[in-house]
Amino acid sequence: MSPSPAHSKPPPPQLFLLMNPLPDPPDKNNHMISPQIYEERPGFFNQAISQTKATTLILEKKIGQHDLPNNLTTLLTRLCKKIESLKEKQKETEKMINHHNRNSKNPSPITQEPSPLEQNRFKKISIVIHTKFGATNPFKDKTTRELYNKVNKALMEVNAKQDNNPVQIKAIIKYPSGDVQIFTKTKAEARWLLDNRATWTHLADPVFVMSPTSYPVIVHSCPTFLDFDDEICMKAFLKQNEIAKDKFLCIQWLGHPKEEEKSHGMAVIQLTDKTTAKQLLQGGLIFDGTFMQILPYTPGPHRCFNFPKKGHKVYQCKDNPTCIKCGEATHPRLQGLNLHTIYQEMCMVH
């Protein structure tokens, strides 16, 4: 048998030859280079394989870029079909609604919830001025019309204005307790009537006397040699602190620091101007070289002196008077004492 012809090695791809040209064959006469070629052959084949992988990735990326427009076209086609289906459903829903409205005699329109301003359209703005406990009830035997005219006349006399507009009331109610409820047009007018009640109430009725609105602050480390009852001393006190006399109402001690022979104590000063009270909180007071710190005043709960409870005043108490010491309403051993004596002073229980 004749030997089969040797298979010829396929030629390398042209792209590979362009990127990695084959080296020139060695010289036939040079027999010393053959071992070197034999040693470099594995590295040569490894390099050829790695370059082939890189070429494959480049070709795959180019193919993917050619397929991207086709993918976008397919996605847009799906979106268009989805939009068309939604439009058809919307048309069917509108047909059903129109058919229902045509068949119903009284179709119910869709109503929105009114705004708070519309809900409170007929709600009136009012304030209540309380009469002092034990004072004579104002506007006695007066009709509502007479009360209305008297209050508006008093406001005109004091030239009551809010934002350059005259302040007038809209209605008034007088309760059996003597309290008066006044209705106004705006909240600003109601606030003005309440804050300035001491300037116009006595003009409406001489019995209807109100104390001015006060803004209290606490004076710390107040020297006890400051005499609140001495007019000359108080004038010097106001002058040193540049406080106008019409903005100062009164000042009183907290506790009894003078009786306890203390050099300093705490006091509450009442001011009629809110701005002045805020300015004192930011600074302080000075009298004869003594600096006094000012802090805000927080009033405690109302305390009833007829019954050992807190939360209401004496005239609001509905219980029988009892002693704070023993909790009993009567003291049989002290029946002969004056009825105006305070219960805890009458009680002998310790």
Residue pairs with C-beta under 8 A, 6 or more apart in sequence:
12 22
15 55
16 48
16 51
16 52
16 55
19 51
19 55
20 47
20 48
20 51
26 33
26 34
26 37
27 33
100 107
101 107
124 170
124 171
124 183
125 183
125 184
125 185
125 186
125 187
125 189
125 190
126 181
126 182
126 183
126 184
126 190
127 181
127 182
127 184
127 190
127 191
127 193
127 194
128 179
128 180
128 181
128 182
129 179
129 180
129 181
129 182
129 193
129 194
129 197
129 201
129 210
130 179
131 137
131 138
131 177
131 178
131 179
131 180
131 208
132 209
132 210
132 211
133 313
133 314
133 315
134 315
135 178
135 207
135 209
136 178
136 207
137 177
137 178
137 207
138 174
138 178
138 180
138 201
138 204
138 205
138 207
138 208
139 146
139 147
139 150
139 174
139 180
139 204
139 205
139 208
140 207
142 150
142 174
144 171
144 172
144 173
144 174
147 172
147 174
147 180
147 204
148 169
148 171
148 172
150 204
150 205
151 169
151 172
151 182
151 200
151 204
152 168
152 169
153 203
153 204
154 200
154 201
154 203
154 204
155 166
155 167
155 168
155 169
155 200
156 166
157 200
157 203
158 196
158 199
158 200
158 203
160 166
160 167
160 192
160 193
160 196
160 200
161 167
162 186
162 188
162 189
162 192
163 188
167 184
167 189
167 192
167 193
168 185
168 189
169 182
169 183
169 184
169 193
170 183
170 184
170 185
171 182
171 183
172 180
172 181
172 182
172 183
173 180
173 181
174 180
175 181
180 208
182 190
182 193
184 190
184 193
193 200
194 213
195 213
196 213
197 210
197 212
197 213
198 210
198 211
198 212
198 213
199 212
201 208
201 209
201 210
202 208
202 209
202 210
212 249
212 272
213 272
214 249
214 270
214 271
214 272
215 270
215 271
215 272
215 273
215 274
215 276
215 277
216 268
216 269
216 270
216 271
216 277
216 297
216 299
217 268
217 269
217 271
217 277
217 280
217 281
217 294
217 295
217 296
217 297
218 254
218 266
218 267
218 268
218 294
218 295
218 296
218 297
219 251
219 266
219 267
219 268
219 269
219 285
219 292
219 293
219 294
220 266
220 292
220 293
220 294
220 295
221 264
221 290
221 291
221 292
221 293
222 253
222 264
222 265
222 266
222 267
222 292
223 263
223 264
223 287
223 288
223 290
224 257
224 258
224 262
224 263
224 264
224 265
226 233
226 237
226 287
227 233
227 234
228 234
228 251
228 252
228 253
228 267
234 251
236 287
237 287
238 244
238 245
238 248
240 286
240 287
240 288
241 285
241 286
241 287
243 271
243 276
244 273
244 276
246 272
247 271
247 272
247 273
247 276
248 269
248 270
248 271
248 272
249 270
249 271
249 272
250 269
250 270
251 267
251 268
251 269
251 270
252 267
252 268
253 265
253 266
253 267
254 265
254 266
254 267
254 268
255 265
255 266
257 264
257 265
257 266
258 265
268 297
271 277
271 280
280 294
281 294
281 295
281 296
283 294
284 291
284 292
284 293
284 294
285 291
285 292
285 294
286 292
301 310
301 311
302 310
302 311
302 312
302 313
302 316
303 309
303 310
303 313
304 310
304 311
304 312
304 313
304 314
304 316
304 317
305 314
305 342
306 314
306 317
306 319
306 320
306 321
306 322
307 317
307 319
307 320
307 321
307 322
308 322
308 323
308 324
308 327
309 319
320 329
321 329
321 343
322 328
322 329
322 343
323 329
323 331
323 343
323 344
323 346
323 347
323 349
324 343
324 344
325 344
325 347
325 349
325 350
326 347
326 349
331 343
331 346
331 347
331 348
333 348
334 346
334 348
337 346
